[in-house]
Amino acid sequence: MSQHRRLTRSSNKIISGVLGGIAEYFGFSATILRVVFVILTIYPGHILFGLLVYLLLMTVIPRDTSHHDSNQPHNPFSGFGGFGGGSGKQPRKTLHDVSEDDSDER
């Protein structure tokens, strides 16, 4: 049987996963697509057009729900290089058997 591909925003994301999802759908590197998009967007006179296209794609392309953990709340800042904590890369560490000594040696 053939597997049906669906264009979705990727979990491989920097801002919202739009370019990562397009790269996964067509089977090429997300980094190369991001570099090409930035170069075309900063070309003189195209910055506003590039931002509008990205915002349009961000609203039209659905989020990938196959890798989404339903127990975790959605963190809109998780794709910004770790801002907002909870980037999902390392579990939070817990301290056990911690004691505090109050010494008054002056």
N, CA, C and O atoms as CSV, one atom per row, in Angstrom:
chain,resi,resn,atom,element,x,y,z
A,1,MET,N,N,0.831,-1.187,0.000
A,1,MET,CA,C,0.000,0.000,0.000
A,1,MET,C,C,0.872,1.246,0.000
A,1,MET,O,O,1.959,1.258,0.579
A,2,SER,N,N,0.400,2.259,-0.635
A,2,SER,CA,C,1.142,3.509,-0.654
A,2,SER,C,C,0.729,4.368,0.535
A,2,SER,O,O,-0.443,4.436,0.907
A,3,GLN,N,N,1.724,5.016,1.113
A,3,GLN,CA,C,1.458,5.873,2.264
A,3,GLN,C,C,1.098,7.267,1.769
A,3,GLN,O,O,1.814,7.849,0.954
A,4,HIS,N,N,-0.007,7.795,2.264
A,4,HIS,CA,C,-0.491,9.111,1.860
A,4,HIS,C,C,0.276,10.183,2.610
A,4,HIS,O,O,0.252,10.221,3.841
A,5,ARG,N,N,0.965,11.063,1.872
A,5,ARG,CA,C,1.704,12.156,2.500
A,5,ARG,C,C,0.772,13.335,2.706
A,5,ARG,O,O,-0.137,13.582,1.912
A,6,ARG,N,N,1.018,14.055,3.788
A,6,ARG,CA,C,0.208,15.225,4.104
A,6,ARG,C,C,1.133,16.373,4.474
A,6,ARG,O,O,2.065,16.202,5.260
A,7,LEU,N,N,0.872,17.538,3.907
A,7,LEU,CA,C,1.680,18.711,4.210
A,7,LEU,C,C,1.229,19.290,5.540
A,7,LEU,O,O,0.101,19.765,5.672
A,8,THR,N,N,2.121,19.246,6.525
A,8,THR,CA,C,1.849,19.798,7.850
A,8,THR,C,C,3.070,20.572,8.315
A,8,THR,O,O,4.170,20.392,7.792
A,9,ARG,N,N,2.865,21.436,9.306
A,9,ARG,CA,C,4.004,22.110,9.919
A,9,ARG,C,C,4.799,21.082,10.702
A,9,ARG,O,O,4.229,20.197,11.341
A,10,SER,N,N,6.096,21.202,10.650
A,10,SER,CA,C,6.981,20.193,11.213
A,10,SER,C,C,7.304,20.437,12.681
A,10,SER,O,O,7.168,21.550,13.190
A,11,SER,N,N,7.734,19.369,13.349
A,11,SER,CA,C,8.271,19.531,14.700
A,11,SER,C,C,9.726,19.996,14.618
A,11,SER,O,O,10.294,20.440,15.615
A,12,ASN,N,N,10.331,19.894,13.423
A,12,ASN,CA,C,11.666,20.441,13.152
A,12,ASN,C,C,11.472,21.909,12.814
A,12,ASN,O,O,11.395,22.282,11.643
A,13,LYS,N,N,11.394,22.743,13.854
A,13,LYS,CA,C,11.010,24.123,13.609
A,13,LYS,C,C,11.955,25.104,14.256
A,13,LYS,O,O,12.647,24.804,15.229
A,14,ILE,N,N,11.959,26.294,13.674
A,14,ILE,CA,C,12.664,27.418,14.273
A,14,ILE,C,C,11.637,28.434,14.748
A,14,ILE,O,O,11.710,28.901,15.885
A,15,ILE,N,N,10.686,28.780,13.896
A,15,ILE,CA,C,9.633,29.703,14.318
A,15,ILE,C,C,8.322,28.950,14.475
A,15,ILE,O,O,7.800,28.850,15.585
A,16,SER,N,N,7.784,28.422,13.390
A,16,SER,CA,C,6.514,27.717,13.527
A,16,SER,C,C,6.495,26.378,12.792
A,16,SER,O,O,5.491,25.669,12.856
A,17,GLY,N,N,7.552,26.017,12.108
A,17,GLY,CA,C,7.628,24.724,11.441
A,17,GLY,C,C,7.148,24.722,10.009
A,17,GLY,O,O,7.033,23.652,9.412
A,18,VAL,N,N,6.862,25.878,9.430
A,18,VAL,CA,C,6.346,25.946,8.064
A,18,VAL,C,C,7.392,25.435,7.071
A,18,VAL,O,O,7.112,24.530,6.285
A,19,LEU,N,N,8.577,26.005,7.105
A,19,LEU,CA,C,9.609,25.618,6.141
A,19,LEU,C,C,10.102,24.194,6.392
A,19,LEU,O,O,10.431,23.478,5.446
A,20,GLY,N,N,10.154,23.781,7.653
A,20,GLY,CA,C,10.522,22.397,7.962
A,20,GLY,C,C,9.503,21.416,7.417
A,20,GLY,O,O,9.871,20.356,6.911
A,21,GLY,N,N,8.219,21.758,7.513
A,21,GLY,CA,C,7.168,20.892,6.981
A,21,GLY,C,C,7.206,20.803,5.470
A,21,GLY,O,O,7.005,19.726,4.909
A,22,ILE,N,N,7.460,21.918,4.803
A,22,ILE,CA,C,7.559,21.904,3.339
A,22,ILE,C,C,8.764,21.071,2.908
A,22,ILE,O,O,8.678,20.303,1.950
A,23,ALA,N,N,9.884,21.221,3.610
A,23,ALA,CA,C,11.078,20.444,3.283
A,23,ALA,C,C,10.837,18.947,3.494
A,23,ALA,O,O,11.263,18.137,2.670
A,24,GLU,N,N,10.166,18.569,4.574
A,24,GLU,CA,C,9.859,17.152,4.808
A,24,GLU,C,C,8.922,16.608,3.741
A,24,GLU,O,O,9.084,15.471,3.297
A,25,TYR,N,N,7.959,17.395,3.331
A,25,TYR,CA,C,6.984,16.962,2.333
A,25,TYR,C,C,7.660,16.673,0.990
A,25,TYR,O,O,7.351,15.673,0.343
A,26,PHE,N,N,8.582,17.544,0.572
A,26,PHE,CA,C,9.245,17.360,-0.713
A,26,PHE,C,C,10.551,16.583,-0.606
A,26,PHE,O,O,11.155,16.256,-1.628
A,27,GLY,N,N,11.003,16.278,0.618
A,27,GLY,CA,C,12.152,15.407,0.824
A,27,GLY,C,C,13.504,16.059,0.645
A,27,GLY,O,O,14.419,15.427,0.117
A,28,PHE,N,N,13.660,17.290,1.061
A,28,PHE,CA,C,14.981,17.904,1.023
A,28,PHE,C,C,15.279,18.603,2.338
A,28,PHE,O,O,14.441,18.630,3.240
A,29,SER,N,N,16.464,19.164,2.446
A,29,SER,CA,C,16.958,19.722,3.704
A,29,SER,C,C,16.200,20.988,4.101
A,29,SER,O,O,16.021,21.900,3.294
A,30,ALA,N,N,15.763,21.025,5.349
A,30,ALA,CA,C,15.066,22.208,5.863
A,30,ALA,C,C,16.013,23.394,5.979
A,30,ALA,O,O,15.602,24.539,5.796
A,31,THR,N,N,17.272,23.127,6.280
A,31,THR,CA,C,18.249,24.207,6.411
A,31,THR,C,C,18.459,24.927,5.085
A,31,THR,O,O,18.512,26.156,5.044
A,32,ILE,N,N,18.577,24.167,4.006
A,32,ILE,CA,C,18.755,24.775,2.684
A,32,ILE,C,C,17.526,25.601,2.318
A,32,ILE,O,O,17.663,26.712,1.805
A,33,LEU,N,N,16.331,25.078,2.572
A,33,LEU,CA,C,15.112,25.823,2.268
A,33,LEU,C,C,15.048,27.109,3.091
A,33,LEU,O,O,14.644,28.151,2.576
A,34,ARG,N,N,15.437,27.047,4.351
A,34,ARG,CA,C,15.424,28.251,5.205
A,34,ARG,C,C,16.398,29.306,4.691
A,34,ARG,O,O,16.075,30.494,4.669
A,35,VAL,N,N,17.587,28.875,4.279
A,35,VAL,CA,C,18.577,29.822,3.760
A,35,VAL,C,C,18.070,30.469,2.472
A,35,VAL,O,O,18.187,31.682,2.303
A,36,VAL,N,N,17.513,29.675,1.570
A,36,VAL,CA,C,16.969,30.214,0.311
A,36,VAL,C,C,15.831,31.182,0.602
A,36,VAL,O,O,15.748,32.243,-0.017
A,37,PHE,N,N,14.948,30.827,1.544
A,37,PHE,CA,C,13.824,31.707,1.873
A,37,PHE,C,C,14.310,33.039,2.441
A,37,PHE,O,O,13.784,34.094,2.086
A,38,VAL,N,N,15.311,32.996,3.319
A,38,VAL,CA,C,15.836,34.230,3.901
A,38,VAL,C,C,16.494,35.089,2.827
A,38,VAL,O,O,16.301,36.304,2.805
A,39,ILE,N,N,17.269,34.471,1.938
A,39,ILE,CA,C,17.921,35.231,0.873
A,39,ILE,C,C,16.886,35.884,-0.028
A,39,ILE,O,O,17.025,37.054,-0.383
A,40,LEU,N,N,15.844,35.138,-0.403
A,40,LEU,CA,C,14.803,35.714,-1.258
A,40,LEU,C,C,13.983,36.775,-0.529
A,40,LEU,O,O,13.494,37.718,-1.151
A,41,THR,N,N,13.832,36.627,0.782
A,41,THR,CA,C,13.039,37.584,1.548
A,41,THR,C,C,13.793,38.892,1.770
A,41,THR,O,O,13.188,39.962,1.725
A,42,ILE,N,N,15.095,38.826,2.005
A,42,ILE,CA,C,15.833,40.065,2.259
A,42,ILE,C,C,16.260,40.763,0.980
A,42,ILE,O,O,16.851,41.842,1.033
A,43,TYR,N,N,15.972,40.168,-0.162
A,43,TYR,CA,C,16.248,40.830,-1.431
A,43,TYR,C,C,15.492,42.159,-1.424
A,43,TYR,O,O,14.327,42.194,-1.028
A,44,PRO,N,N,16.119,43.237,-1.846
A,44,PRO,CA,C,15.488,44.568,-1.743
A,44,PRO,C,C,14.066,44.615,-2.306
A,44,PRO,O,O,13.806,44.246,-3.451
A,45,GLY,N,N,13.172,45.079,-1.459
A,45,GLY,CA,C,11.778,45.235,-1.867
A,45,GLY,C,C,10.897,44.030,-1.632
A,45,GLY,O,O,9.708,44.072,-1.950
A,46,HIS,N,N,11.448,42.944,-1.079
A,46,HIS,CA,C,10.657,41.726,-0.908
A,46,HIS,C,C,10.450,41.317,0.540
A,46,HIS,O,O,9.880,40.259,0.802
A,47,ILE,N,N,10.900,42.131,1.485
A,47,ILE,CA,C,10.801,41.747,2.899
A,47,ILE,C,C,9.343,41.620,3.325
A,47,ILE,O,O,8.962,40.620,3.934
A,48,LEU,N,N,8.541,42.603,3.017
A,48,LEU,CA,C,7.131,42.561,3.405
A,48,LEU,C,C,6.410,41.408,2.716
A,48,LEU,O,O,5.596,40.726,3.337
A,49,PHE,N,N,6.702,41.187,1.443
A,49,PHE,CA,C,6.074,40.087,0.710
A,49,PHE,C,C,6.455,38.740,1.333
A,49,PHE,O,O,5.599,37.872,1.503
A,50,GLY,N,N,7.741,38.563,1.674
A,50,GLY,CA,C,8.193,37.313,2.281
A,50,GLY,C,C,7.529,37.056,3.628
A,50,GLY,O,O,7.147,35.926,3.933
A,51,LEU,N,N,7.394,38.109,4.432
A,51,LEU,CA,C,6.734,37.957,5.734
A,51,LEU,C,C,5.254,37.631,5.579
A,51,LEU,O,O,4.711,36.815,6.323
A,52,LEU,N,N,4.609,38.266,4.616
A,52,LEU,CA,C,3.185,37.983,4.380
A,52,LEU,C,C,2.976,36.554,3.887
A,52,LEU,O,O,2.034,35.882,4.305
A,53,VAL,N,N,3.850,36.093,3.003
A,53,VAL,CA,C,3.756,34.712,2.515
A,53,VAL,C,C,3.946,33.741,3.668
A,53,VAL,O,O,3.205,32.765,3.781
A,54,TYR,N,N,4.938,33.997,4.535
A,54,TYR,CA,C,5.190,33.107,5.669
A,54,TYR,C,C,3.988,33.079,6.618
A,54,TYR,O,O,3.576,32.010,7.067
A,55,LEU,N,N,3.428,34.253,6.923
A,55,LEU,CA,C,2.250,34.303,7.803
A,55,LEU,C,C,1.057,33.582,7.179
A,55,LEU,O,O,0.303,32.907,7.880
A,56,LEU,N,N,0.887,33.722,5.879
A,56,LEU,CA,C,-0.203,33.024,5.192
A,56,LEU,C,C,-0.003,31.517,5.282
A,56,LEU,O,O,-0.939,30.781,5.595
A,57,LEU,N,N,1.215,31.056,5.009
A,57,LEU,CA,C,1.493,29.619,5.102
A,57,LEU,C,C,1.326,29.107,6.530
A,57,LEU,O,O,0.878,27.980,6.739
A,58,MET,N,N,1.683,29.930,7.508
A,58,MET,CA,C,1.554,29.538,8.908
A,58,MET,C,C,0.091,29.341,9.298
A,58,MET,O,O,-0.218,28.499,10.141
A,59,THR,N,N,-0.811,30.112,8.691
A,59,THR,CA,C,-2.227,29.957,9.021
A,59,THR,C,C,-2.895,28.869,8.187
A,59,THR,O,O,-3.875,28.272,8.632
A,60,VAL,N,N,-2.387,28.602,6.995
A,60,VAL,CA,C,-3.026,27.628,6.100
A,60,VAL,C,C,-2.562,26.202,6.384
A,60,VAL,O,O,-3.374,25.277,6.386
A,61,ILE,N,N,-1.266,26.017,6.624
A,61,ILE,CA,C,-0.725,24.670,6.836
A,61,ILE,C,C,-1.018,24.231,8.272
A,61,ILE,O,O,-0.644,24.923,9.218
A,62,PRO,N,N,-1.684,23.086,8.439
A,62,PRO,CA,C,-2.018,22.642,9.805
A,62,PRO,C,C,-0.791,22.142,10.559
A,62,PRO,O,O,0.208,21.745,9.959
A,63,ARG,N,N,-0.886,22.169,11.883
A,63,ARG,CA,C,0.182,21.690,12.753
A,63,ARG,C,C,0.231,20.174,12.697
A,63,ARG,O,O,-0.809,19.526,12.574
A,64,ASP,N,N,1.427,19.596,12.787
A,64,ASP,CA,C,1.609,18.145,12.798
A,64,ASP,C,C,1.205,17.618,14.166
A,64,ASP,O,O,1.860,17.905,15.168
A,65,THR,N,N,0.134,16.855,14.205
A,65,THR,CA,C,-0.364,16.338,15.486
A,65,THR,C,C,0.109,14.922,15.765
A,65,THR,O,O,-0.154,14.398,16.848
A,66,SER,N,N,0.803,14.281,14.817
A,66,SER,CA,C,1.228,12.902,15.035
A,66,SER,C,C,2.361,12.812,16.059
A,66,SER,O,O,2.477,11.791,16.738
A,67,HIS,N,N,3.199,13.842,16.193
A,67,HIS,CA,C,4.294,13.823,17.156
A,67,HIS,C,C,3.976,14.628,18.394
A,67,HIS,O,O,4.824,14.737,19.280
A,68,HIS,N,N,2.801,15.189,18.489
A,68,HIS,CA,C,2.444,16.072,19.604
A,68,HIS,C,C,1.981,15.254,20.790
A,68,HIS,O,O,1.114,14.391,20.649
A,69,ASP,N,N,2.548,15.513,21.956
A,69,ASP,CA,C,2.154,14.853,23.195
A,69,ASP,C,C,0.962,15.590,23.778
A,69,ASP,O,O,1.074,16.761,24.140
A,70,SER,N,N,-0.167,14.924,23.871
A,70,SER,CA,C,-1.379,15.597,24.330
A,70,SER,C,C,-1.329,15.951,25.812
A,70,SER,O,O,-2.112,16.784,26.268
A,71,ASN,N,N,-0.414,15.328,26.581
A,71,ASN,CA,C,-0.311,15.651,28.001
A,71,ASN,C,C,0.454,16.945,28.244
A,71,ASN,O,O,0.320,17.552,29.307
A,72,GLN,N,N,1.254,17.374,27.270
A,72,GLN,CA,C,2.043,18.585,27.416
A,72,GLN,C,C,1.269,19.770,26.859
A,72,GLN,O,O,0.722,19.681,25.760
A,73,PRO,N,N,1.211,20.878,27.592
A,73,PRO,CA,C,0.566,22.068,27.041
A,73,PRO,C,C,1.411,22.651,25.917
A,73,PRO,O,O,2.635,22.523,25.913
A,74,HIS,N,N,0.742,23.293,24.964
A,74,HIS,CA,C,1.454,23.886,23.828
A,74,HIS,C,C,2.242,25.101,24.298
A,74,HIS,O,O,1.692,25.997,24.937
A,75,ASN,N,N,3.537,25.126,23.976
A,75,ASN,CA,C,4.389,26.254,24.313
A,75,ASN,C,C,4.720,26.996,23.028
A,75,ASN,O,O,5.499,26.484,22.224
A,76,PRO,N,N,4.161,28.184,22.799
A,76,PRO,CA,C,4.404,28.871,21.535
A,76,PRO,C,C,5.838,29.331,21.358
A,76,PRO,O,O,6.223,29.691,20.245
A,77,PHE,N,N,6.649,29.333,22.416
A,77,PHE,CA,C,8.033,29.768,22.321
A,77,PHE,C,C,9.011,28.603,22.261
A,77,PHE,O,O,10.219,28.825,22.353
A,78,SER,N,N,8.542,27.381,22.112
A,78,SER,CA,C,9.442,26.240,22.134
A,78,SER,C,C,10.335,26.168,20.917
A,78,SER,O,O,11.364,25.495,20.975
A,79,GLY,N,N,10.003,26.822,19.823
A,79,GLY,CA,C,10.835,26.784,18.637
A,79,GLY,C,C,11.845,27.895,18.543
A,79,GLY,O,O,12.578,27.961,17.555
A,80,PHE,N,N,11.921,28.767,19.518
A,80,PHE,CA,C,12.812,29.912,19.459
A,80,PHE,C,C,14.122,29.641,20.186
A,80,PHE,O,O,14.550,30.449,21.010
A,81,GLY,N,N,14.757,28.522,19.892
A,81,GLY,CA,C,16.068,28.253,20.468
A,81,GLY,C,C,16.061,28.051,21.969
A,81,GLY,O,O,17.057,28.355,22.625
A,82,GLY,N,N,14.983,27.553,22.535
A,82,GLY,CA,C,14.929,27.259,23.952
A,82,GLY,C,C,14.321,28.338,24.802
A,82,GLY,O,O,14.227,28.163,26.017
A,83,PHE,N,N,13.896,29.462,24.220
A,83,PHE,CA,C,13.222,30.478,25.021
A,83,PHE,C,C,11.938,29.886,25.577
A,83,PHE,O,O,11.303,29.053,24.930
A,84,GLY,N,N,11.564,30.301,26.738
A,84,GLY,CA,C,10.321,29.824,27.322
A,84,GLY,C,C,10.460,28.500,28.021
A,84,GLY,O,O,9.464,27.935,28.473
A,85,GLY,N,N,11.683,27.980,28.125
A,85,GLY,CA,C,11.882,26.709,28.801
A,85,GLY,C,C,11.134,25.602,28.093
A,85,GLY,O,O,10.503,25.851,27.066
A,86,GLY,N,N,11.184,24.418,28.598
A,86,GLY,CA,C,10.397,23.318,28.071
A,86,GLY,C,C,10.609,23.048,26.600
A,86,GLY,O,O,9.644,22.781,25.884
A,87,SER,N,N,11.848,23.109,26.120
A,87,SER,CA,C,12.087,22.843,24.712
A,87,SER,C,C,12.000,21.357,24.410
A,87,SER,O,O,12.038,20.963,23.245
A,88,GLY,N,N,11.884,20.521,25.446
A,88,GLY,CA,C,11.696,19.099,25.246
A,88,GLY,C,C,12.986,18.329,25.034
A,88,GLY,O,O,12.928,17.122,24.800
A,89,LYS,N,N,14.129,18.956,25.102
A,89,LYS,CA,C,15.380,18.275,24.816
A,89,LYS,C,C,15.903,17.514,26.026
A,89,LYS,O,O,16.408,16.402,25.874
A,90,GLN,N,N,15.796,18.082,27.222
A,90,GLN,CA,C,16.255,17.414,28.424
A,90,GLN,C,C,15.169,17.502,29.484
A,90,GLN,O,O,14.523,18.538,29.639
A,91,PRO,N,N,14.972,16.405,30.216
A,91,PRO,CA,C,13.973,16.473,31.280
A,91,PRO,C,C,14.460,17.365,32.415
A,91,PRO,O,O,15.663,17.533,32.615
A,92,ARG,N,N,13.545,17.915,33.129
A,92,ARG,CA,C,13.881,18.778,34.255
A,92,ARG,C,C,14.477,17.945,35.378
A,92,ARG,O,O,13.969,16.870,35.696
A,93,LYS,N,N,15.546,18.437,35.974
A,93,LYS,CA,C,16.218,17.702,37.040
A,93,LYS,C,C,15.551,18.003,38.375
A,93,LYS,O,O,15.096,19.121,38.619
A,94,THR,N,N,15.498,16.982,39.241
A,94,THR,CA,C,14.894,17.108,40.550
A,94,THR,C,C,15.952,16.839,41.610
A,94,THR,O,O,16.718,15.881,41.505
A,95,LEU,N,N,15.991,17.682,42.620
A,95,LEU,CA,C,16.920,17.495,43.721
A,95,LEU,C,C,16.263,16.670,44.820
A,95,LEU,O,O,15.089,16.859,45.137
A,96,HIS,N,N,17.035,15.754,45.395
A,96,HIS,CA,C,16.537,14.908,46.478
A,96,HIS,C,C,17.453,15.059,47.685
A,96,HIS,O,O,18.648,15.315,47.534
A,97,ASP,N,N,16.904,14.903,48.864
A,97,ASP,CA,C,17.646,14.934,50.127
A,97,ASP,C,C,18.509,16.190,50.241
A,97,ASP,O,O,19.720,16.097,50.439
A,98,VAL,N,N,17.907,17.321,50.123
A,98,VAL,CA,C,18.613,18.590,50.218
A,98,VAL,C,C,18.402,19.145,51.618
A,98,VAL,O,O,17.278,19.205,52.117
A,99,SER,N,N,19.495,19.545,52.237
A,99,SER,CA,C,19.379,20.155,53.556
A,99,SER,C,C,20.103,21.493,53.537
A,99,SER,O,O,21.036,21.709,52.764
A,100,GLU,N,N,19.646,22.381,54.408
A,100,GLU,CA,C,20.242,23.707,54.477
A,100,GLU,C,C,20.701,23.940,55.902
A,100,GLU,O,O,19.948,23.739,56.855
A,101,ASP,N,N,21.946,24.365,56.033
A,101,ASP,CA,C,22.497,24.671,57.347
A,101,ASP,C,C,22.553,26.184,57.489
A,101,ASP,O,O,23.066,26.893,56.623
A,102,ASP,N,N,22.010,26.657,58.608
A,102,ASP,CA,C,22.011,28.091,58.886
A,102,ASP,C,C,23.091,28.365,59.924
A,102,ASP,O,O,22.905,28.130,61.118
A,103,SER,N,N,24.216,28.864,59.442
A,103,SER,CA,C,25.311,29.151,60.379
A,103,SER,C,C,25.423,30.670,60.542
A,103,SER,O,O,25.363,31.426,59.573
A,104,ASP,N,N,25.587,31.082,61.784
A,104,ASP,CA,C,25.645,32.509,62.103
A,104,ASP,C,C,27.045,32.838,62.624
A,104,ASP,O,O,27.212,33.283,63.760
A,105,GLU,N,N,28.027,32.615,61.788
A,105,GLU,CA,C,29.417,32.864,62.205
A,105,GLU,C,C,29.862,34.194,61.632
A,105,GLU,O,O,30.247,34.278,60.466
A,106,ARG,N,N,29.808,35.241,62.457
A,106,ARG,CA,C,30.219,36.585,62.008
A,106,ARG,C,C,31.386,37.053,62.757
A,106,ARG,O,O,31.871,38.159,62.517
